[in-house]
Amino acid sequence: MFVLCNLGIALVLGLLGQLIGLKEQIANLYSLVVLLPSLAVGVRRLHDTDRSGWWLLINLIPVAGTLVFLYFMICEGQAGPNRFGEDPKAA
C-alpha cells in the first residue's frame, strides 16, 4: 500500500508540477521527503522474508540487482517468527 500511495501522490504532483512549470523541483522535493520512509519499508519487507536489510544495496547493480530486489519484494514472507521478530500476519 505504501508504494501504491507514493505512486499516486507522485503522479498527481507530476501533473501539478507540469501545469505550473515546476515539475523537477516538486518531484525532487517529494523524493527527498519519502526517501527515509521508503528505505524503512524496504528493510521491513526484507526482514519479513528473513533477509538482512543490507540486501537493499543490491539495487546499486543496474538491471540484475533491481530484478533480484523486485523478486525479494514479491516473495511470500516467512511463516512464523524469524530472527527479526514475529510474523506480522500471525496476529
Order of alpha helices (4+ residues) and beta strands (2+ residues): alpha-alpha-alpha
